[in-house]
Amino acid sequence: MITETAFLGTQRVSDADVYAFISHTLNDIGISAHLKGYNFLRVCVNLKRVNPNYKSKEMFRIAAEKFGTNENNVNSGIHHALKTAWESGKIGNLNSRFGVDYFRQGKQMSNFKFISVLADLISVYYALN
């Protein structure tokens, strides 16, 4: 696998490191790797981190092409994965991991909002560390 390098702040971070960080974050909130939405989320969060101007339809199309499926399956897979996280009660782990108070039990965020917030938090995390 070819690893590309992104610059976040003054720190040089490889895509492999970012994907590993995203994976650990998803596991911390109860999204297991066996869920289809897990890989879709990894790709979409990284796409949004690299280009904050991506719209959900563009990200879902790219993820669908990567995994040989369609945009609706990507959307459904992500929705199921996030529903699993909210139902597990572990979604609050993101608050302690990033020192924020965005994620509360109760109303689930939309797929796009969750991806956007997580991508922003990861970008800030790497910029500050």
C-alpha positions as CSV (number, residue, x, y, z in Angstrom):
1,M,0.0,0.0,0.0
2,I,1.3,3.4,-0.9
3,T,1.2,5.9,1.9
4,E,0.8,9.5,1.1
5,T,1.8,12.2,3.4
6,A,-0.3,15.1,4.5
7,F,0.8,18.3,6.2
8,L,-1.3,19.3,9.2
9,G,0.1,22.5,10.8
10,T,3.8,22.0,10.8
11,Q,3.6,18.3,11.4
12,R,4.0,15.7,8.7
13,V,1.5,12.9,9.1
14,S,1.2,9.8,6.9
15,D,-2.2,8.6,5.7
16,A,-1.5,5.3,7.4
17,D,-1.2,7.1,10.7
18,V,-4.4,9.0,10.1
19,Y,-6.3,5.9,9.2
20,A,-5.0,4.1,12.3
21,F,-6.1,7.1,14.4
22,I,-9.5,7.1,12.8
23,S,-9.8,3.3,13.3
24,H,-8.9,3.6,17.0
25,T,-11.4,6.4,17.4
26,L,-14.2,4.4,15.7
27,N,-13.4,1.3,17.9
28,D,-13.5,3.6,21.0
29,I,-17.1,4.5,20.3
30,G,-18.3,1.0,19.6
31,I,-18.0,0.7,15.9
32,S,-16.5,-2.6,15.1
33,A,-14.4,-3.4,12.0
34,H,-16.9,-6.1,10.9
35,L,-19.6,-3.4,10.1
36,K,-19.7,-2.3,6.5
37,G,-20.1,1.3,7.7
38,Y,-16.7,1.1,9.5
39,N,-14.7,1.2,6.3
40,F,-17.0,3.7,4.7
41,L,-16.6,6.0,7.7
42,R,-12.8,5.7,7.6
43,V,-12.7,6.7,4.0
44,C,-15.2,9.5,4.3
45,V,-13.7,11.0,7.4
46,N,-10.3,11.1,5.8
47,L,-11.7,12.6,2.6
48,K,-13.4,15.3,4.6
49,R,-10.2,15.9,6.6
50,V,-8.2,16.4,3.5
51,N,-10.8,18.5,1.7
52,P,-13.4,20.2,4.0
53,N,-15.4,21.3,0.9
54,Y,-16.5,17.8,0.0
55,K,-20.3,17.3,0.1
56,S,-21.8,14.0,1.3
57,K,-22.8,12.9,-2.1
58,E,-19.2,13.3,-3.4
59,M,-17.7,11.4,-0.4
60,F,-20.3,8.6,-0.7
61,R,-19.6,8.3,-4.4
62,I,-15.9,8.0,-3.9
63,A,-16.3,5.5,-1.1
64,A,-18.8,3.5,-3.2
65,E,-16.3,3.3,-6.1
66,K,-13.5,2.2,-3.7
67,F,-15.6,-0.6,-2.3
68,G,-17.5,-1.6,-5.5
69,T,-21.0,-0.6,-4.2
70,N,-23.4,2.3,-4.6
71,E,-23.9,5.6,-2.7
72,N,-27.1,4.3,-1.0
73,N,-25.3,1.3,0.5
74,V,-22.5,3.7,1.8
75,N,-25.1,5.9,3.4
76,S,-27.0,3.0,4.9
77,G,-23.8,1.4,6.2
78,I,-22.6,4.6,7.8
79,H,-26.1,5.1,9.3
80,H,-26.1,1.6,10.8
81,A,-22.6,2.0,12.2
82,L,-23.4,5.3,13.8
83,K,-26.7,3.9,15.2
84,T,-24.6,1.1,16.8
85,A,-22.3,3.7,18.4
86,W,-25.1,5.7,19.8
87,E,-26.9,2.6,21.1
88,S,-23.7,1.2,22.7
89,G,-23.5,4.3,24.9
90,K,-19.9,4.8,24.0
91,I,-20.3,7.8,21.8
92,G,-19.4,10.0,24.8
93,N,-15.8,8.6,24.6
94,L,-15.3,11.1,21.8
95,N,-15.8,14.0,24.2
96,S,-13.0,12.8,26.5
97,R,-10.7,11.8,23.6
98,F,-10.9,15.3,22.1
99,G,-11.8,17.4,25.1
100,V,-15.1,18.6,23.6
101,D,-18.8,18.3,24.5
102,Y,-20.4,17.7,21.1
103,F,-21.4,14.1,21.5
104,R,-24.2,13.3,23.9
105,Q,-26.6,10.4,24.3
106,G,-30.0,11.0,22.8
107,K,-30.4,12.5,19.3
108,Q,-28.1,11.0,16.8
109,M,-26.2,13.3,14.4
110,S,-26.7,13.0,10.7
111,N,-24.0,11.0,8.8
112,F,-22.6,14.1,7.2
113,K,-22.5,16.1,10.4
114,F,-20.7,13.3,12.3
115,I,-18.2,12.9,9.5
116,S,-17.6,16.7,9.4
117,V,-17.2,17.1,13.1
118,L,-14.9,14.1,13.4
119,A,-12.7,15.2,10.5
120,D,-12.4,18.7,12.0
121,L,-11.5,17.3,15.4
122,I,-8.8,15.0,13.9
123,S,-7.4,17.9,11.9
124,V,-7.2,20.0,15.0
125,Y,-5.7,17.2,17.1
126,Y,-2.9,16.7,14.6
127,A,-2.3,20.4,14.3
128,L,-1.9,20.8,18.1
129,N,0.1,17.7,18.8
